[in-house]
């Protein structure tokens, strides 16, 4: 095989490094809520699961998230290099080249747009609206103290897009769920950003913790999660949710309470447990309860 042909063959190590770069496993934070929106729309539409549409929604969500993470890492690579916590990221160490990262990002973007086009015309027409905050977010920390709000806006697109993917129509019920998820994710991003206060202040990176301190950021996260719970209650009422969904809300509220007891301004030692474990559990637990509720209410295969 010629050297040119060999270069054209994807390198397994390079692919694995790219998947580490975009933290593909963190799709667990967003996918459960997109599924909740999509399956609720299917129940209200004709009470049947549309598996092809569910697959396309999955492809679209993973594609958009992969694009967003890759773009984030590319744009922030110089900031990451100056922060001891992020200095080992693949673009900083050279495990992934900028060219490879851009290639992966553009492929993911094409996959997202292709899935949106296959779903319905409204999904395709609104797809650029979902892309914009994904690109703006990493720049946000350069011009505002509230980049977490931009991240929340980006994440709110998931449930809204999933609902439109099923029905081809706008839904205010989906907007309620999208806002709940966006504010939830913005809130736990406030917690996550607390570990970078010293580096952010030293290098002029803007965030709520850098501007208002760790105590202020944790207070803001608590407010976000109270609002999230209220929005989920509103969504349950708007969509006629049953007992299992309400059980899920009780579990979510308890998880939020636990999350905010293990992270304190003077003790961030369990921050990763709050960020990864608790928030991953919240997404999966609420989806499982929502799915049981939808099946009880008549959703079938």
VEXDREN-2710 file (C-alpha; in Angstrom, 1 decimal):
% VEXDREN-2710
k/r/px/py/pz
1/UNK/0.0/0.0/0.0
2/UNK/1.4/3.4/-0.9
3/UNK/2.0/6.0/1.8
4/UNK/-0.8/8.2/0.3
5/UNK/-3.3/5.4/0.5
6/UNK/-2.2/4.5/4.0
7/UNK/-2.7/8.1/5.1
8/UNK/-6.2/8.0/3.8
9/UNK/-7.1/5.0/6.0
10/UNK/-8.6/6.2/9.3
11/UNK/-6.2/5.6/12.2
12/UNK/-7.9/3.7/15.1
13/UNK/-5.9/5.6/17.7
14/UNK/-6.8/8.9/16.1
15/UNK/-10.5/8.0/16.1
16/UNK/-10.4/7.0/19.8
17/UNK/-8.5/10.2/20.7
18/UNK/-11.1/12.3/18.9
19/UNK/-13.9/10.5/20.7
20/UNK/-12.1/11.3/24.0
21/UNK/-11.8/14.9/22.9
22/UNK/-15.6/15.2/22.4
23/UNK/-16.4/13.1/25.5
24/UNK/-18.9/11.1/23.5
25/UNK/-20.2/9.3/26.6
26/UNK/-21.6/12.6/27.9
27/UNK/-24.4/12.4/25.5
28/UNK/-26.2/10.8/28.4
29/UNK/-26.9/14.3/29.7
30/UNK/-29.0/15.4/26.7
31/UNK/-30.4/12.3/25.0
32/UNK/-32.9/11.2/27.7
33/UNK/-34.7/14.5/27.5
34/UNK/-34.8/14.5/23.7
35/UNK/-36.3/11.0/24.0
36/UNK/-38.8/12.2/26.6
37/UNK/-40.0/14.9/24.2
38/UNK/-40.0/12.7/21.2
39/UNK/-42.0/9.9/22.9
40/UNK/-44.4/12.3/24.5
41/UNK/-45.1/13.8/21.0
42/UNK/-45.6/10.3/19.6
43/UNK/-48.1/9.5/22.4
44/UNK/-50.1/12.6/21.6
45/UNK/-49.7/12.1/17.8
46/UNK/-50.9/8.5/17.4
47/UNK/-49.8/6.5/20.5
48/UNK/-47.1/4.6/18.5
49/UNK/-43.4/4.6/18.7
50/UNK/-41.9/5.7/15.3
51/UNK/-38.6/3.9/15.5
52/UNK/-37.0/5.4/12.3
53/UNK/-37.8/8.9/13.6
54/UNK/-36.3/8.0/17.0
55/UNK/-33.2/6.7/15.3
56/UNK/-32.8/9.9/13.3
57/UNK/-33.3/12.0/16.4
58/UNK/-30.5/10.1/18.1
59/UNK/-28.2/10.6/15.1
60/UNK/-29.1/14.3/15.0
61/UNK/-28.5/14.8/18.7
62/UNK/-25.2/12.9/18.8
63/UNK/-24.0/14.7/15.6
64/UNK/-24.8/18.2/16.9
65/UNK/-23.3/17.5/20.3
66/UNK/-20.1/16.1/18.7
67/UNK/-19.8/19.1/16.5
68/UNK/-20.4/21.4/19.5
69/UNK/-17.7/19.7/21.6
70/UNK/-15.2/19.6/18.9
71/UNK/-15.7/23.3/18.0
72/UNK/-15.5/24.2/21.7
73/UNK/-12.2/22.4/22.1
74/UNK/-10.8/23.9/19.0
75/UNK/-11.8/27.5/19.9
76/UNK/-10.6/27.1/23.6
77/UNK/-7.4/25.2/23.0
78/UNK/-5.2/28.2/24.0
79/UNK/-7.2/28.8/27.1
80/UNK/-7.1/25.0/27.9
81/UNK/-3.3/25.1/27.6
82/UNK/-3.0/27.7/30.3
83/UNK/-5.2/25.8/32.8
84/UNK/-3.6/23.0/34.7
85/UNK/-6.9/21.0/34.8
86/UNK/-7.3/21.1/31.0
87/UNK/-3.7/21.1/29.9
88/UNK/-3.8/17.4/29.2
89/UNK/-6.7/17.7/26.6
90/UNK/-6.0/16.1/23.3
91/UNK/-5.6/19.3/21.2
92/UNK/-3.2/20.7/23.8
93/UNK/-1.0/17.6/23.9
94/UNK/-1.1/17.0/20.2
95/UNK/-2.9/13.6/20.5
96/UNK/-5.5/15.2/18.1
97/UNK/-4.5/17.8/15.5
98/UNK/-6.5/20.8/14.8
99/UNK/-7.1/19.6/11.3
100/UNK/-8.4/16.3/12.5
101/UNK/-10.7/18.0/15.0
102/UNK/-12.1/20.3/12.4
103/UNK/-12.6/17.3/10.1
104/UNK/-14.5/15.4/12.8
105/UNK/-16.5/18.5/13.6
106/UNK/-17.6/19.1/10.0
107/UNK/-18.5/15.4/9.5
108/UNK/-20.6/15.6/12.7
109/UNK/-22.3/18.8/11.4
110/UNK/-23.1/17.1/8.1
111/UNK/-24.5/14.1/9.9
112/UNK/-26.7/16.4/12.0
113/UNK/-28.0/18.4/9.0
114/UNK/-28.6/15.1/7.1
115/UNK/-30.7/13.7/9.9
116/UNK/-32.6/16.9/10.3
117/UNK/-33.4/16.9/6.6
118/UNK/-34.6/13.3/6.7
119/UNK/-36.9/14.1/9.6
120/UNK/-38.9/16.9/8.1
121/UNK/-38.6/20.3/6.4
122/UNK/-39.1/22.4/9.6
123/UNK/-36.3/20.5/11.3
124/UNK/-34.0/21.3/8.5
125/UNK/-35.1/24.9/8.4
126/UNK/-34.5/25.4/12.1
127/UNK/-31.2/23.4/12.2
128/UNK/-29.0/26.5/11.9
129/UNK/-30.8/28.0/14.9
130/UNK/-29.6/25.1/16.9
131/UNK/-26.0/25.4/15.6
132/UNK/-25.5/29.1/16.4
133/UNK/-25.4/28.9/20.2
134/UNK/-23.1/25.9/20.0
135/UNK/-20.5/28.0/18.3
136/UNK/-21.1/31.2/20.3
137/UNK/-20.8/29.4/23.7
138/UNK/-17.0/29.0/23.8
139/UNK/-16.6/32.7/22.8
140/UNK/-19.0/33.7/25.5
141/UNK/-16.4/33.4/28.3
142/UNK/-14.5/36.2/26.4
143/UNK/-17.3/38.8/26.4
144/UNK/-19.7/38.0/29.2
145/UNK/-19.7/36.7/32.8
146/UNK/-22.6/34.4/31.9
147/UNK/-21.4/31.9/29.3
148/UNK/-23.4/29.3/31.2
149/UNK/-26.6/30.9/30.0
150/UNK/-25.5/30.5/26.4
151/UNK/-24.7/26.8/27.1
152/UNK/-28.2/26.4/28.6
153/UNK/-29.8/28.0/25.5
154/UNK/-27.8/25.5/23.3
155/UNK/-29.0/22.6/25.4
156/UNK/-32.6/23.7/25.4
157/UNK/-32.7/23.1/21.7
158/UNK/-32.6/19.3/22.1
159/UNK/-36.2/18.6/23.4
160/UNK/-37.6/21.2/21.1
161/UNK/-35.9/19.8/18.1
162/UNK/-36.9/16.2/19.0
163/UNK/-40.6/17.2/19.3
164/UNK/-40.5/19.0/16.0
165/UNK/-38.7/15.9/14.5
166/UNK/-41.8/13.8/15.3
167/UNK/-44.6/16.2/14.5
168/UNK/-43.1/18.7/12.1
169/UNK/-44.8/21.4/14.1
170/UNK/-43.8/23.9/16.8
171/UNK/-44.8/23.0/20.4
172/UNK/-44.8/25.2/23.4
173/UNK/-44.9/22.1/25.6
174/UNK/-41.5/21.2/24.2
175/UNK/-40.3/24.7/24.9
176/UNK/-41.2/24.3/28.5
177/UNK/-39.2/21.0/28.7
178/UNK/-36.4/22.6/26.7
179/UNK/-36.2/25.5/29.1
180/UNK/-36.1/23.1/32.1
181/UNK/-33.2/21.2/30.6
182/UNK/-31.3/24.3/29.5
183/UNK/-31.6/25.9/33.0
184/UNK/-30.7/22.5/34.6
185/UNK/-27.5/22.2/32.5
186/UNK/-26.6/25.9/32.9
187/UNK/-27.0/25.4/36.7
188/UNK/-24.7/22.4/36.9
189/UNK/-22.2/24.2/34.6
190/UNK/-22.0/26.9/37.3
191/UNK/-21.0/24.2/39.7
192/UNK/-18.4/22.7/37.3
193/UNK/-16.9/26.1/36.6
194/UNK/-16.1/26.6/40.3
195/UNK/-13.0/24.5/40.0
196/UNK/-11.4/26.9/37.5
197/UNK/-11.8/30.1/39.4
198/UNK/-8.1/30.7/40.1
199/UNK/-7.1/29.9/36.5
200/UNK/-9.9/31.9/35.0
201/UNK/-9.1/35.0/37.0
202/UNK/-5.4/34.7/36.3
203/UNK/-6.0/34.5/32.5
204/UNK/-9.0/36.8/32.1
205/UNK/-11.5/34.1/31.4
206/UNK/-15.0/35.2/32.3
207/UNK/-17.6/33.2/34.2
208/UNK/-20.0/33.6/37.1
209/UNK/-17.6/31.9/39.6
210/UNK/-14.8/34.2/38.5
211/UNK/-16.9/37.3/38.7
212/UNK/-19.0/36.6/41.8
213/UNK/-17.1/33.9/43.6
214/UNK/-17.7/30.2/44.3
215/UNK/-20.4/31.0/46.9
216/UNK/-22.3/33.2/44.5
217/UNK/-22.1/30.5/41.7
218/UNK/-23.4/27.8/44.0
219/UNK/-26.2/30.0/45.1
220/UNK/-27.0/30.6/41.4
221/UNK/-26.9/26.9/40.7
222/UNK/-29.5/26.3/43.5
223/UNK/-31.8/28.9/42.0
224/UNK/-31.4/27.3/38.6
225/UNK/-32.3/23.9/39.9
226/UNK/-35.4/25.2/41.8
227/UNK/-36.5/26.8/38.5
228/UNK/-35.8/23.5/36.7
229/UNK/-38.0/21.6/39.1
230/UNK/-40.9/24.2/38.7
231/UNK/-40.6/24.0/34.9
232/UNK/-40.8/20.2/35.0
233/UNK/-43.9/20.5/37.1
234/UNK/-45.4/22.8/34.5
235/UNK/-44.4/20.4/31.7
236/UNK/-46.1/17.5/33.6
237/UNK/-49.3/19.5/34.0
238/UNK/-49.2/20.7/30.4
239/UNK/-48.8/17.2/28.9
240/UNK/-51.1/15.4/31.3
241/UNK/-48.4/13.3/32.9
242/UNK/-49.3/10.5/35.2
243/UNK/-48.0/9.0/38.5
244/UNK/-44.7/7.6/37.2
245/UNK/-43.6/11.0/35.8
246/UNK/-44.5/12.7/39.1
247/UNK/-42.4/10.0/40.9
248/UNK/-39.6/10.9/38.6
249/UNK/-39.9/14.6/39.6
250/UNK/-39.7/13.5/43.3
251/UNK/-36.5/11.6/42.5
252/UNK/-35.1/14.6/40.6
253/UNK/-35.8/17.0/43.4
254/UNK/-34.1/14.6/45.9
255/UNK/-31.1/14.3/43.6
256/UNK/-30.8/18.1/43.3
257/UNK/-31.0/18.4/47.1
258/UNK/-28.2/15.8/47.5
259/UNK/-26.1/17.5/44.8
260/UNK/-26.2/20.8/46.7
261/UNK/-25.2/19.2/50.0
262/UNK/-22.0/17.6/48.7
263/UNK/-20.6/20.7/47.1
264/UNK/-19.8/23.7/49.3
265/UNK/-17.8/26.9/48.8
266/UNK/-15.1/25.5/51.2
267/UNK/-15.1/22.0/49.9
268/UNK/-15.1/21.1/46.2
269/UNK/-13.6/17.7/46.7
270/UNK/-16.9/15.9/45.5
271/UNK/-17.5/18.2/42.6
272/UNK/-17.0/15.5/40.0
273/UNK/-19.5/13.3/41.8
274/UNK/-22.0/16.1/41.7
275/UNK/-21.4/16.9/38.1
276/UNK/-21.0/13.5/36.4
277/UNK/-22.7/11.0/38.7
278/UNK/-25.6/12.9/40.1
279/UNK/-26.5/14.7/36.9
280/UNK/-26.2/11.5/34.8
281/UNK/-28.5/9.8/37.3
282/UNK/-31.0/12.7/37.0
283/UNK/-31.3/12.3/33.2
284/UNK/-31.6/8.6/33.2
285/UNK/-34.0/8.4/36.2
286/UNK/-36.4/11.0/34.9
287/UNK/-36.4/9.3/31.4
288/UNK/-37.1/5.9/32.9
289/UNK/-40.0/7.3/34.9
290/UNK/-41.3/9.3/31.9
291/UNK/-41.1/6.1/29.7
292/UNK/-43.1/4.1/32.2
293/UNK/-45.6/6.8/32.4
294/UNK/-46.0/7.0/28.6
295/UNK/-46.4/3.3/28.3
296/UNK/-49.1/3.2/31.0
297/UNK/-50.9/6.1/29.2
298/UNK/-51.0/4.0/26.0
299/UNK/-47.7/4.5/24.1
300/UNK/-47.1/1.2/22.2
301/UNK/-44.6/-0.2/19.7
END
